[in-house]
Amino acid sequence: MSTPLAPRSSAPVPVSTDATPTRAIGLILLGMVLLSGNDVLFKQMSGDYPLHQLVFTRSAIGLGVASVVLWQQGGLVLLQTRRPVLHLVRALLIVLANMLYFAALVAMPLGVATALFFAAPLFITVLAIPVLGERVGKHRLTALLIGFAGVVVMVLPQGARSEDWADVPRAALLLPIAAAACYAGMQVMTRKLGEASSAVAMTIYIQVAFLVVSGLFYLVAGDGRFVDAAQGESMTFLLRAWVWPAPEDIWKFAVLGGIAAAVGLCLAQAYRIGNAATVASFEYVALPIAIVAGWLVFGERPGWVLLAGSALIALAGLYVFARERARPGDGPAAGRPIRRG
């Protein structure tokens, strides 16, 4: 997962997009497993701590871990960039995506929030065409549409009535979808900026953005002055007052920080070296993981709608993986350097 050291005047060496599909897929799968653990901890702690406190603490620890990796890979020179504005936009997009998603997490079952968020891979595929100039072949597109159909099956009104989320406010259902749109824009920018920036540098940019935004939330609402006017679980989670962590929760904050650094590195590197559409397909694995975690940890027992949708999603991901393994040279970037921005 580490990036080779480069002289001060050199950018990281571009890697052929389709030359290393297995490595990119492995990184995205690891990232999804870690993200699911992150979601479980956030949902567990949402009743005692405000969202911005969890984000601030997680990011502070994550920044420390990422800084150690940065030092090992070459030091502060890797943070230099010719596109600071684009990196700022990318960082703000992922901050917004996280805030929206975690706000949704307290208002609905874990599996439902994750399912709605999985509009993101479809958004990524669509954005990759004009922004990155990638050609999405019919097999990848078919697989993505099958996976997205699995998500639709789970959130259609008739499906919702048969499950445990019929009483979730309609406005809350928009939160993970909006988070998905922000996340998609961030990942497409990762693919573009990754041609000249290391994964650890992009991870540090994001953690700094999380610290700044959550710190501003603390200055405005950290004393809980607005919580009495909050309506709904999501707004209460956002505006609750900061409190000193209970001793039994300190390890949870530490784990959140470690996950933050590891996920940032995995996702940034996966999208740097992999085709955006292919990598996006494998993010669907987080859905069955979330369903199982919701059942085991929170007692959110899955019904047939969630299970049927998960089967479609798993089929789509496995199909893309099989084609990548069988025909590694099949794709627009085979045998060529990745596009430069």
Helices and strands as residue ranges (DSSP letters): H 21-45, H 51-73, G 76-79, H 84-105, H 110-117, H 120-132, H 138-155, H 157-161, H 170-193, H 199-221, G 227-229, H 232-239, G 247-249, H 250-273, H 276-281, G 282-285, H 286-298, H 304-326
